[in-house]
């Protein structure tokens, strides 16, 4: 199992953080274009799920699966969006994304007077804590191809 990459977007679609670990294939477009594409897709999928669902969904959109990877989505009440792409064997990452938000983002961004909310995260401490946390997960492994 493996984790490919991770994004944090604010409520306006600005990518605040991007990190990758075992991503083998690049998108072939600039990172800014990739961020816009990812946010636009999430916006559309969320809208689709909320409108088309035959029942009232408490949690809304949580993830989707392709034949090659799984995208996991977590949104905070303030509109912060955390996205993680994993391989198909990873299972639900909802609790992991919540933990990243509550123990890493809140501790090292929100409580840091040097970090500006709604601006890209430049804190090396945040980035190192995120990397350390991801690498410590049982689901994190470098795929041998």
Long-range contacts (C-beta under 8 A, 24 or more apart in sequence): 1-86, 1-87, 1-89, 1-90, 1-139, 1-140, 1-141, 2-86, 2-87, 2-90, 2-139, 2-140, 2-141, 2-142, 2-143, 3-84, 3-85, 3-86, 3-90, 3-134, 3-137, 3-139, 3-140, 4-69, 4-85, 4-86, 4-87, 5-84, 5-85, 6-82, 6-83, 6-84, 6-85, 6-100, 6-130, 6-134, 7-35, 7-38, 7-81, 7-82, 7-83, 7-84, 8-80, 8-81, 8-82, 8-83, 8-105, 8-121, 9-35, 9-38, 9-39, 9-42, 9-80, 9-81, 9-83, 10-79, 10-80, 10-81, 10-117, 10-118, 11-78, 11-79, 11-80, 11-81, 12-118, 13-39, 13-40, 13-43, 14-118, 14-119, 14-120, 15-39, 15-120, 16-80, 16-118, 16-119, 16-120, 16-121, 17-120, 17-121, 17-126, 17-127, 17-130, 19-127, 19-130, 19-131, 19-134, 21-134, 21-135, 21-140, 21-142, 22-141, 22-142, 22-143, 23-85, 24-143, 24-145, 38-83, 39-81, 42-73, 42-81, 42-83, 62-92, 62-94, 63-92, 63-93, 63-94, 72-96, 72-97, 73-97, 74-98, 74-101, 76-101, 80-105, 86-139, 87-143, 90-139, 91-139, 93-139, 96-137, 96-139, 99-133, 100-130, 100-133, 103-133, 104-129, 104-130, 104-133
